[in-house]
Amino acid sequence: MIYKSWDHHWVDLSGFYKYPPEIRRAIYTTNAVESLNYQLRQVTKNRSSFSTDDAILKILYLAIRNASKRWTMPIRDWGAALNQFAIEFGNERVPFK
């Protein structure tokens, strides 16, 4: 089954391997993304409907703001990854701050 899956999705997977290791590491490091998704699901799961679109946007905004207060760990080797992003995609798409 694993072989069939890799063979079926090889076009998508092989695109991932064209990037340098620093960029691949940044792409597959998803713990922060998964954590944020979990927190967003937590604030919306108990509500079956929202009065307006703005209501859900406000709740999600507040959840992201609260979650960002806990983001204290920097991404490992982010400087090297940022340099590789700039080389690969150009400085206009990767703002250095």
PDB file as gemmi writes it, atoms N, CA and C in Angstrom:
CRYST1    1.000    1.000    1.000  90.00  90.00  90.00 P 1                      
ATOM      1  N   MET A   1       0.813  -1.193   0.000  1.00  0.00           N  
ATOM      2  CA  MET A   1       0.000   0.000   0.000  1.00  0.00           C  
ATOM      3  C   MET A   1       0.862   1.266   0.000  1.00  0.00           C  
ATOM      4  N   ILE A   2       1.955   1.230   0.751  1.00  0.00           N  
ATOM      5  CA  ILE A   2       2.815   2.409   0.824  1.00  0.00           C  
ATOM      6  C   ILE A   2       3.428   2.691  -0.544  1.00  0.00           C  
ATOM      7  N   TYR A   3       3.899   1.647  -1.216  1.00  0.00           N  
ATOM      8  CA  TYR A   3       4.481   1.829  -2.537  1.00  0.00           C  
ATOM      9  C   TYR A   3       3.471   2.437  -3.495  1.00  0.00           C  
ATOM     10  N   LYS A   4       2.240   1.918  -3.474  1.00  0.00           N  
ATOM     11  CA  LYS A   4       1.209   2.442  -4.371  1.00  0.00           C  
ATOM     12  C   LYS A   4       0.933   3.916  -4.089  1.00  0.00           C  
ATOM     13  N   SER A   5       0.908   4.271  -2.815  1.00  0.00           N  
ATOM     14  CA  SER A   5       0.655   5.662  -2.451  1.00  0.00           C  
ATOM     15  C   SER A   5       1.783   6.563  -2.945  1.00  0.00           C  
ATOM     16  N   TRP A   6       3.027   6.172  -2.689  1.00  0.00           N  
ATOM     17  CA  TRP A   6       4.167   6.975  -3.156  1.00  0.00           C  
ATOM     18  C   TRP A   6       4.175   7.063  -4.681  1.00  0.00           C  
ATOM     19  N   ASP A   7       3.922   5.940  -5.343  1.00  0.00           N  
ATOM     20  CA  ASP A   7       3.927   5.922  -6.799  1.00  0.00           C  
ATOM     21  C   ASP A   7       2.825   6.821  -7.356  1.00  0.00           C  
ATOM     22  N   HIS A   8       1.660   6.786  -6.740  1.00  0.00           N  
ATOM     23  CA  HIS A   8       0.526   7.590  -7.198  1.00  0.00           C  
ATOM     24  C   HIS A   8       0.775   9.086  -6.982  1.00  0.00           C  
ATOM     25  N   HIS A   9       1.452   9.444  -5.907  1.00  0.00           N  
ATOM     26  CA  HIS A   9       1.661  10.857  -5.554  1.00  0.00           C  
ATOM     27  C   HIS A   9       3.079  11.347  -5.845  1.00  0.00           C  
ATOM     28  N   TRP A  10       3.841  10.588  -6.621  1.00  0.00           N  
ATOM     29  CA  TRP A  10       5.242  10.922  -6.828  1.00  0.00           C  
ATOM     30  C   TRP A  10       5.439  12.306  -7.439  1.00  0.00           C  
ATOM     31  N   VAL A  11       4.581  12.733  -8.337  1.00  0.00           N  
ATOM     32  CA  VAL A  11       4.729  14.052  -8.963  1.00  0.00           C  
ATOM     33  C   VAL A  11       4.679  15.141  -7.896  1.00  0.00           C  
ATOM     34  N   ASP A  12       3.757  15.017  -6.961  1.00  0.00           N  
ATOM     35  CA  ASP A  12       3.658  16.002  -5.884  1.00  0.00           C  
ATOM     36  C   ASP A  12       4.854  15.910  -4.939  1.00  0.00           C  
ATOM     37  N   LEU A  13       5.246  14.696  -4.588  1.00  0.00           N  
ATOM     38  CA  LEU A  13       6.356  14.508  -3.664  1.00  0.00           C  
ATOM     39  C   LEU A  13       7.694  14.951  -4.254  1.00  0.00           C  
ATOM     40  N   SER A  14       7.911  14.675  -5.509  1.00  0.00           N  
ATOM     41  CA  SER A  14       9.202  15.006  -6.115  1.00  0.00           C  
ATOM     42  C   SER A  14       9.415  16.508  -6.185  1.00  0.00           C  
ATOM     43  N   GLY A  15       8.358  17.293  -6.271  1.00  0.00           N  
ATOM     44  CA  GLY A  15       8.490  18.746  -6.239  1.00  0.00           C  
ATOM     45  C   GLY A  15       9.038  19.228  -4.910  1.00  0.00           C  
ATOM     46  N   PHE A  16       8.688  18.542  -3.848  1.00  0.00           N  
ATOM     47  CA  PHE A  16       9.182  18.876  -2.509  1.00  0.00           C  
ATOM     48  C   PHE A  16      10.692  18.688  -2.416  1.00  0.00           C  
ATOM     49  N   TYR A  17      11.218  17.660  -3.058  1.00  0.00           N  
ATOM     50  CA  TYR A  17      12.640  17.343  -2.945  1.00  0.00           C  
ATOM     51  C   TYR A  17      13.543  18.246  -3.773  1.00  0.00           C  
ATOM     52  N   LYS A  18      12.986  19.107  -4.600  1.00  0.00           N  
ATOM     53  CA  LYS A  18      13.848  20.007  -5.372  1.00  0.00           C  
ATOM     54  C   LYS A  18      14.367  21.163  -4.521  1.00  0.00           C  
ATOM     55  N   TYR A  19      13.747  21.374  -3.345  1.00  0.00           N  
ATOM     56  CA  TYR A  19      14.174  22.464  -2.473  1.00  0.00           C  
ATOM     57  C   TYR A  19      15.329  22.026  -1.584  1.00  0.00           C  
ATOM     58  N   PRO A  20      16.152  22.978  -1.143  1.00  0.00           N  
ATOM     59  CA  PRO A  20      17.256  22.639  -0.232  1.00  0.00           C  
ATOM     60  C   PRO A  20      16.718  22.147   1.118  1.00  0.00           C  
ATOM     61  N   PRO A  21      17.550  21.458   1.887  1.00  0.00           N  
ATOM     62  CA  PRO A  21      17.101  20.899   3.177  1.00  0.00           C  
ATOM     63  C   PRO A  21      16.526  21.949   4.133  1.00  0.00           C  
ATOM     64  N   GLU A  22      17.053  23.157   4.115  1.00  0.00           N  
ATOM     65  CA  GLU A  22      16.556  24.192   5.028  1.00  0.00           C  
ATOM     66  C   GLU A  22      15.096  24.536   4.734  1.00  0.00           C  
ATOM     67  N   ILE A  23      14.749  24.617   3.456  1.00  0.00           N  
ATOM     68  CA  ILE A  23      13.365  24.925   3.078  1.00  0.00           C  
ATOM     69  C   ILE A  23      12.470  23.725   3.351  1.00  0.00           C  
ATOM     70  N   ARG A  24      12.948  22.520   3.064  1.00  0.00           N  
ATOM     71  CA  ARG A  24      12.143  21.330   3.330  1.00  0.00           C  
ATOM     72  C   ARG A  24      11.826  21.216   4.825  1.00  0.00           C  
ATOM     73  N   ARG A  25      12.803  21.522   5.666  1.00  0.00           N  
ATOM     74  CA  ARG A  25      12.580  21.452   7.103  1.00  0.00           C  
ATOM     75  C   ARG A  25      11.509  22.452   7.536  1.00  0.00           C  
ATOM     76  N   ALA A  26      11.543  23.661   6.977  1.00  0.00           N  
ATOM     77  CA  ALA A  26      10.537  24.669   7.311  1.00  0.00           C  
ATOM     78  C   ALA A  26       9.158  24.233   6.825  1.00  0.00           C  
ATOM     79  N   ILE A  27       9.094  23.542   5.698  1.00  0.00           N  
ATOM     80  CA  ILE A  27       7.806  23.098   5.149  1.00  0.00           C  
ATOM     81  C   ILE A  27       7.216  21.981   5.997  1.00  0.00           C  
ATOM     82  N   TYR A  28       8.019  21.003   6.362  1.00  0.00           N  
ATOM     83  CA  TYR A  28       7.437  19.859   7.061  1.00  0.00           C  
ATOM     84  C   TYR A  28       7.385  20.030   8.577  1.00  0.00           C  
ATOM     85  N   THR A  29       7.855  21.160   9.099  1.00  0.00           N  
ATOM     86  CA  THR A  29       7.702  21.442  10.522  1.00  0.00           C  
ATOM     87  C   THR A  29       6.331  22.050  10.727  1.00  0.00           C  
ATOM     88  N   THR A  30       5.363  21.205  11.020  1.00  0.00           N  
ATOM     89  CA  THR A  30       3.973  21.663  11.053  1.00  0.00           C  
ATOM     90  C   THR A  30       3.395  21.709  12.450  1.00  0.00           C  
ATOM     91  N   ASN A  31       4.183  21.465  13.471  1.00  0.00           N  
ATOM     92  CA  ASN A  31       3.626  21.445  14.822  1.00  0.00           C  
ATOM     93  C   ASN A  31       2.927  22.757  15.167  1.00  0.00           C  
ATOM     94  N   ALA A  32       3.512  23.875  14.815  1.00  0.00           N  
ATOM     95  CA  ALA A  32       2.902  25.174  15.121  1.00  0.00           C  
ATOM     96  C   ALA A  32       1.594  25.342  14.359  1.00  0.00           C  
ATOM     97  N   VAL A  33       1.565  24.907  13.119  1.00  0.00           N  
ATOM     98  CA  VAL A  33       0.354  25.017  12.309  1.00  0.00           C  
ATOM     99  C   VAL A  33      -0.742  24.117  12.874  1.00  0.00           C  
ATOM    100  N   GLU A  34      -0.383  22.889  13.221  1.00  0.00           N  
ATOM    101  CA  GLU A  34      -1.366  21.974  13.786  1.00  0.00           C  
ATOM    102  C   GLU A  34      -1.896  22.486  15.118  1.00  0.00           C  
ATOM    103  N   SER A  35      -1.036  23.075  15.928  1.00  0.00           N  
ATOM    104  CA  SER A  35      -1.456  23.630  17.205  1.00  0.00           C  
ATOM    105  C   SER A  35      -2.445  24.777  16.997  1.00  0.00           C  
ATOM    106  N   LEU A  36      -2.157  25.653  16.051  1.00  0.00           N  
ATOM    107  CA  LEU A  36      -3.065  26.762  15.771  1.00  0.00           C  
ATOM    108  C   LEU A  36      -4.409  26.249  15.256  1.00  0.00           C  
ATOM    109  N   ASN A  37      -4.379  25.277  14.351  1.00  0.00           N  
ATOM    110  CA  ASN A  37      -5.627  24.705  13.841  1.00  0.00           C  
ATOM    111  C   ASN A  37      -6.460  24.111  14.971  1.00  0.00           C  
ATOM    112  N   TYR A  38      -5.810  23.432  15.900  1.00  0.00           N  
ATOM    113  CA  TYR A  38      -6.514  22.862  17.040  1.00  0.00           C  
ATOM    114  C   TYR A  38      -7.181  23.959  17.870  1.00  0.00           C  
ATOM    115  N   GLN A  39      -6.456  25.036  18.121  1.00  0.00           N  
ATOM    116  CA  GLN A  39      -7.013  26.125  18.915  1.00  0.00           C  
ATOM    117  C   GLN A  39      -8.185  26.801  18.204  1.00  0.00           C  
ATOM    118  N   LEU A  40      -8.103  26.925  16.891  1.00  0.00           N  
ATOM    119  CA  LEU A  40      -9.217  27.513  16.147  1.00  0.00           C  
ATOM    120  C   LEU A  40     -10.438  26.602  16.173  1.00  0.00           C  
ATOM    121  N   ARG A  41     -10.208  25.293  16.080  1.00  0.00           N  
ATOM    122  CA  ARG A  41     -11.326  24.349  16.175  1.00  0.00           C  
ATOM    123  C   ARG A  41     -11.977  24.402  17.552  1.00  0.00           C  
ATOM    124  N   GLN A  42     -11.160  24.581  18.584  1.00  0.00           N  
ATOM    125  CA  GLN A  42     -11.690  24.646  19.939  1.00  0.00           C  
ATOM    126  C   GLN A  42     -12.655  25.812  20.116  1.00  0.00           C  
ATOM    127  N   VAL A  43     -12.348  26.977  19.549  1.00  0.00           N  
ATOM    128  CA  VAL A  43     -13.217  28.134  19.759  1.00  0.00           C  
ATOM    129  C   VAL A  43     -14.465  28.083  18.883  1.00  0.00           C  
ATOM    130  N   THR A  44     -14.460  27.270  17.842  1.00  0.00           N  
ATOM    131  CA  THR A  44     -15.630  27.224  16.963  1.00  0.00           C  
ATOM    132  C   THR A  44     -16.483  25.967  17.148  1.00  0.00           C  
ATOM    133  N   LYS A  45     -15.972  24.947  17.818  1.00  0.00           N  
ATOM    134  CA  LYS A  45     -16.697  23.670  17.866  1.00  0.00           C  
ATOM    135  C   LYS A  45     -17.981  23.720  18.679  1.00  0.00           C  
ATOM    136  N   ASN A  46     -18.057  24.553  19.688  1.00  0.00           N  
ATOM    137  CA  ASN A  46     -19.245  24.596  20.536  1.00  0.00           C  
ATOM    138  C   ASN A  46     -20.340  25.501  19.989  1.00  0.00           C  
ATOM    139  N   ARG A  47     -20.050  26.170  18.917  1.00  0.00           N  
ATOM    140  CA  ARG A  47     -21.042  27.066  18.324  1.00  0.00           C  
ATOM    141  C   ARG A  47     -21.509  26.458  17.000  1.00  0.00           C  
ATOM    142  N   SER A  48     -22.790  26.222  16.898  1.00  0.00           N  
ATOM    143  CA  SER A  48     -23.290  25.599  15.678  1.00  0.00           C  
ATOM    144  C   SER A  48     -23.528  26.620  14.570  1.00  0.00           C  
ATOM    145  N   SER A  49     -23.759  27.883  14.943  1.00  0.00           N  
ATOM    146  CA  SER A  49     -23.952  28.912  13.930  1.00  0.00           C  
ATOM    147  C   SER A  49     -23.482  30.253  14.469  1.00  0.00           C  
ATOM    148  N   PHE A  50     -23.212  31.144  13.559  1.00  0.00           N  
ATOM    149  CA  PHE A  50     -22.767  32.491  13.910  1.00  0.00           C  
ATOM    150  C   PHE A  50     -23.754  33.478  13.310  1.00  0.00           C  
ATOM    151  N   SER A  51     -23.974  34.577  14.021  1.00  0.00           N  
ATOM    152  CA  SER A  51     -24.975  35.540  13.562  1.00  0.00           C  
ATOM    153  C   SER A  51     -24.560  36.203  12.249  1.00  0.00           C  
ATOM    154  N   THR A  52     -23.275  36.497  12.087  1.00  0.00           N  
ATOM    155  CA  THR A  52     -22.779  37.119  10.856  1.00  0.00           C  
ATOM    156  C   THR A  52     -21.408  36.550  10.534  1.00  0.00           C  
ATOM    157  N   ASP A  53     -20.945  36.847   9.338  1.00  0.00           N  
ATOM    158  CA  ASP A  53     -19.579  36.455   8.972  1.00  0.00           C  
ATOM    159  C   ASP A  53     -18.573  37.196   9.838  1.00  0.00           C  
ATOM    160  N   ASP A  54     -18.881  38.437  10.173  1.00  0.00           N  
ATOM    161  CA  ASP A  54     -17.973  39.211  11.022  1.00  0.00           C  
ATOM    162  C   ASP A  54     -17.820  38.580  12.398  1.00  0.00           C  
ATOM    163  N   ALA A  55     -18.869  37.951  12.903  1.00  0.00           N  
ATOM    164  CA  ALA A  55     -18.811  37.324  14.226  1.00  0.00           C  
ATOM    165  C   ALA A  55     -17.754  36.230  14.258  1.00  0.00           C  
ATOM    166  N   ILE A  56     -17.739  35.373  13.261  1.00  0.00           N  
ATOM    167  CA  ILE A  56     -16.734  34.300  13.249  1.00  0.00           C  
ATOM    168  C   ILE A  56     -15.336  34.869  13.003  1.00  0.00           C  
ATOM    169  N   LEU A  57     -15.237  35.883  12.159  1.00  0.00           N  
ATOM    170  CA  LEU A  57     -13.926  36.497  11.917  1.00  0.00           C  
ATOM    171  C   LEU A  57     -13.365  37.105  13.193  1.00  0.00           C  
ATOM    172  N   LYS A  58     -14.213  37.724  13.984  1.00  0.00           N  
ATOM    173  CA  LYS A  58     -13.756  38.317  15.249  1.00  0.00           C  
ATOM    174  C   LYS A  58     -13.294  37.241  16.221  1.00  0.00           C  
ATOM    175  N   ILE A  59     -14.043  36.148  16.309  1.00  0.00           N  
ATOM    176  CA  ILE A  59     -13.652  35.070  17.221  1.00  0.00           C  
ATOM    177  C   ILE A  59     -12.325  34.445  16.788  1.00  0.00           C  
ATOM    178  N   LEU A  60     -12.172  34.215  15.490  1.00  0.00           N  
ATOM    179  CA  LEU A  60     -10.921  33.634  14.996  1.00  0.00           C  
ATOM    180  C   LEU A  60      -9.756  34.600  15.188  1.00  0.00           C  
ATOM    181  N   TYR A  61     -10.001  35.887  14.967  1.00  0.00           N  
ATOM    182  CA  TYR A  61      -8.953  36.895  15.180  1.00  0.00           C  
ATOM    183  C   TYR A  61      -8.492  36.881  16.634  1.00  0.00           C  
ATOM    184  N   LEU A  62      -9.441  36.859  17.563  1.00  0.00           N  
ATOM    185  CA  LEU A  62      -9.079  36.849  18.982  1.00  0.00           C  
ATOM    186  C   LEU A  62      -8.350  35.562  19.364  1.00  0.00           C  
ATOM    187  N   ALA A  63      -8.754  34.446  18.794  1.00  0.00           N  
ATOM    188  CA  ALA A  63      -8.080  33.179  19.078  1.00  0.00           C  
ATOM    189  C   ALA A  63      -6.643  33.205  18.571  1.00  0.00           C  
ATOM    190  N   ILE A  64      -6.432  33.755  17.380  1.00  0.00           N  
ATOM    191  CA  ILE A  64      -5.070  33.843  16.837  1.00  0.00           C  
ATOM    192  C   ILE A  64      -4.233  34.804  17.682  1.00  0.00           C  
ATOM    193  N   ARG A  65      -4.831  35.912  18.093  1.00  0.00           N  
ATOM    194  CA  ARG A  65      -4.099  36.872  18.925  1.00  0.00           C  
ATOM    195  C   ARG A  65      -3.693  36.232  20.246  1.00  0.00           C  
ATOM    196  N   ASN A  66      -4.608  35.489  20.870  1.00  0.00           N  
ATOM    197  CA  ASN A  66      -4.276  34.821  22.129  1.00  0.00           C  
ATOM    198  C   ASN A  66      -3.231  33.727  21.930  1.00  0.00           C  
ATOM    199  N   ALA A  67      -3.327  32.990  20.837  1.00  0.00           N  
ATOM    200  CA  ALA A  67      -2.356  31.924  20.567  1.00  0.00           C  
ATOM    201  C   ALA A  67      -0.967  32.510  20.309  1.00  0.00           C  
ATOM    202  N   SER A  68      -0.917  33.645  19.646  1.00  0.00           N  
ATOM    203  CA  SER A  68       0.391  34.230  19.306  1.00  0.00           C  
ATOM    204  C   SER A  68       1.156  34.691  20.537  1.00  0.00           C  
ATOM    205  N   LYS A  69       0.482  34.918  21.629  1.00  0.00           N  
ATOM    206  CA  LYS A  69       1.176  35.294  22.875  1.00  0.00           C  
ATOM    207  C   LYS A  69       2.034  34.149  23.396  1.00  0.00           C  
ATOM    208  N   ARG A  70       1.680  32.927  23.043  1.00  0.00           N  
ATOM    209  CA  ARG A  70       2.421  31.752  23.514  1.00  0.00           C  
ATOM    210  C   ARG A  70       3.510  31.309  22.533  1.00  0.00           C  
ATOM    211  N   TRP A  71       3.633  31.966  21.416  1.00  0.00           N  
ATOM    212  CA  TRP A  71       4.648  31.578  20.434  1.00  0.00           C  
ATOM    213  C   TRP A  71       5.975  32.186  20.838  1.00  0.00           C  
ATOM    214  N   THR A  72       6.744  31.447  21.593  1.00  0.00           N  
ATOM    215  CA  THR A  72       8.022  31.958  22.073  1.00  0.00           C  
ATOM    216  C   THR A  72       9.207  31.228  21.467  1.00  0.00           C  
ATOM    217  N   MET A  73       8.987  30.028  20.982  1.00  0.00           N  
ATOM    218  CA  MET A  73      10.085  29.250  20.415  1.00  0.00           C  
ATOM    219  C   MET A  73      10.310  29.632  18.959  1.00  0.00           C  
ATOM    220  N   PRO A  74      11.531  30.058  18.632  1.00  0.00           N  
ATOM    221  CA  PRO A  74      11.806  30.345  17.221  1.00  0.00           C  
ATOM    222  C   PRO A  74      11.926  29.048  16.425  1.00  0.00           C  
ATOM    223  N   ILE A  75      11.689  29.145  15.152  1.00  0.00           N  
ATOM    224  CA  ILE A  75      11.861  27.987  14.275  1.00  0.00           C  
ATOM    225  C   ILE A  75      13.344  27.678  14.183  1.00  0.00           C  
ATOM    226  N   ARG A  76      13.678  26.418  14.351  1.00  0.00           N  
ATOM    227  CA  ARG A  76      15.085  26.015  14.360  1.00  0.00           C  
ATOM    228  C   ARG A  76      15.736  26.312  13.017  1.00  0.00           C  
ATOM    229  N   ASP A  77      16.899  26.952  13.063  1.00  0.00           N  
ATOM    230  CA  ASP A  77      17.685  27.306  11.870  1.00  0.00           C  
ATOM    231  C   ASP A  77      16.878  28.174  10.907  1.00  0.00           C  
ATOM    232  N   TRP A  78      16.043  29.067  11.436  1.00  0.00           N  
ATOM    233  CA  TRP A  78      15.205  29.914  10.603  1.00  0.00           C  
ATOM    234  C   TRP A  78      16.044  30.845   9.733  1.00  0.00           C  
ATOM    235  N   GLY A  79      17.180  31.325  10.243  1.00  0.00           N  
ATOM    236  CA  GLY A  79      18.038  32.219   9.445  1.00  0.00           C  
ATOM    237  C   GLY A  79      18.505  31.549   8.160  1.00  0.00           C  
ATOM    238  N   ALA A  80      18.941  30.303   8.273  1.00  0.00           N  
ATOM    239  CA  ALA A  80      19.390  29.566   7.089  1.00  0.00           C  
ATOM    240  C   ALA A  80      18.218  29.320   6.137  1.00  0.00           C  
ATOM    241  N   ALA A  81      17.045  28.986   6.686  1.00  0.00           N  
ATOM    242  CA  ALA A  81      15.872  28.764   5.840  1.00  0.00           C  
ATOM    243  C   ALA A  81      15.467  30.056   5.148  1.00  0.00           C  
ATOM    244  N   LEU A  82      15.492  31.167   5.869  1.00  0.00           N  
ATOM    245  CA  LEU A  82      15.117  32.453   5.291  1.00  0.00           C  
ATOM    246  C   LEU A  82      16.056  32.827   4.146  1.00  0.00           C  
ATOM    247  N   ASN A  83      17.349  32.569   4.325  1.00  0.00           N  
ATOM    248  CA  ASN A  83      18.306  32.834   3.239  1.00  0.00           C  
ATOM    249  C   ASN A  83      18.008  31.965   2.019  1.00  0.00           C  
ATOM    250  N   GLN A  84      17.674  30.698   2.233  1.00  0.00           N  
ATOM    251  CA  GLN A  84      17.355  29.812   1.117  1.00  0.00           C  
ATOM    252  C   GLN A  84      16.060  30.231   0.422  1.00  0.00           C  
ATOM    253  N   PHE A  85      15.060  30.696   1.208  1.00  0.00           N  
ATOM    254  CA  PHE A  85      13.831  31.221   0.597  1.00  0.00           C  
ATOM    255  C   PHE A  85      14.152  32.420  -0.289  1.00  0.00           C  
ATOM    256  N   ALA A  86      15.022  33.310   0.182  1.00  0.00           N  
ATOM    257  CA  ALA A  86      15.389  34.496  -0.602  1.00  0.00           C  
ATOM    258  C   ALA A  86      16.120  34.102  -1.884  1.00  0.00           C  
ATOM    259  N   ILE A  87      16.996  33.108  -1.798  1.00  0.00           N  
ATOM    260  CA  ILE A  87      17.717  32.645  -2.992  1.00  0.00           C  
ATOM    261  C   ILE A  87      16.735  32.018  -3.981  1.00  0.00           C  
ATOM    262  N   GLU A  88      15.836  31.201  -3.468  1.00  0.00           N  
ATOM    263  CA  GLU A  88      14.902  30.465  -4.322  1.00  0.00           C  
ATOM    264  C   GLU A  88      13.824  31.357  -4.930  1.00  0.00           C  
ATOM    265  N   PHE A  89      13.296  32.293  -4.148  1.00  0.00           N  
ATOM    266  CA  PHE A  89      12.134  33.062  -4.580  1.00  0.00           C  
ATOM    267  C   PHE A  89      12.396  34.554  -4.739  1.00  0.00           C  
ATOM    268  N   GLY A  90      13.566  35.030  -4.386  1.00  0.00           N  
ATOM    269  CA  GLY A  90      13.889  36.445  -4.543  1.00  0.00           C  
ATOM    270  C   GLY A  90      13.510  37.262  -3.318  1.00  0.00           C  
ATOM    271  N   ASN A  91      14.240  38.356  -3.105  1.00  0.00           N  
ATOM    272  CA  ASN A  91      14.027  39.193  -1.929  1.00  0.00           C  
ATOM    273  C   ASN A  91      12.667  39.876  -1.915  1.00  0.00           C  
ATOM    274  N   GLU A  92      12.065  40.114  -3.085  1.00  0.00           N  
ATOM    275  CA  GLU A  92      10.775  40.809  -3.106  1.00  0.00           C  
ATOM    276  C   GLU A  92       9.660  39.954  -2.510  1.00  0.00           C  
ATOM    277  N   ARG A  93       9.820  38.643  -2.502  1.00  0.00           N  
ATOM    278  CA  ARG A  93       8.785  37.770  -1.931  1.00  0.00           C  
ATOM    279  C   ARG A  93       9.110  37.358  -0.510  1.00  0.00           C  
ATOM    280  N   VAL A  94      10.343  37.583  -0.063  1.00  0.00           N  
ATOM    281  CA  VAL A  94      10.747  37.217   1.293  1.00  0.00           C  
ATOM    282  C   VAL A  94      11.248  38.482   1.976  1.00  0.00           C  
ATOM    283  N   PRO A  95      10.367  39.179   2.683  1.00  0.00           N  
ATOM    284  CA  PRO A  95      10.799  40.425   3.327  1.00  0.00           C  
ATOM    285  C   PRO A  95      11.719  40.149   4.503  1.00  0.00           C  
ATOM    286  N   PHE A  96      12.834  40.822   4.532  1.00  0.00           N  
ATOM    287  CA  PHE A  96      13.759  40.716   5.663  1.00  0.00           C  
ATOM    288  C   PHE A  96      13.452  41.850   6.618  1.00  0.00           C  
ATOM    289  N   LYS A  97      13.146  41.502   7.850  1.00  0.00           N  
ATOM    290  CA  LYS A  97      12.832  42.533   8.845  1.00  0.00           C  
ATOM    291  C   LYS A  97      13.800  42.467   9.978  1.00  0.00           C  
TER     292      LYS A  97                                                      
END                                                                             
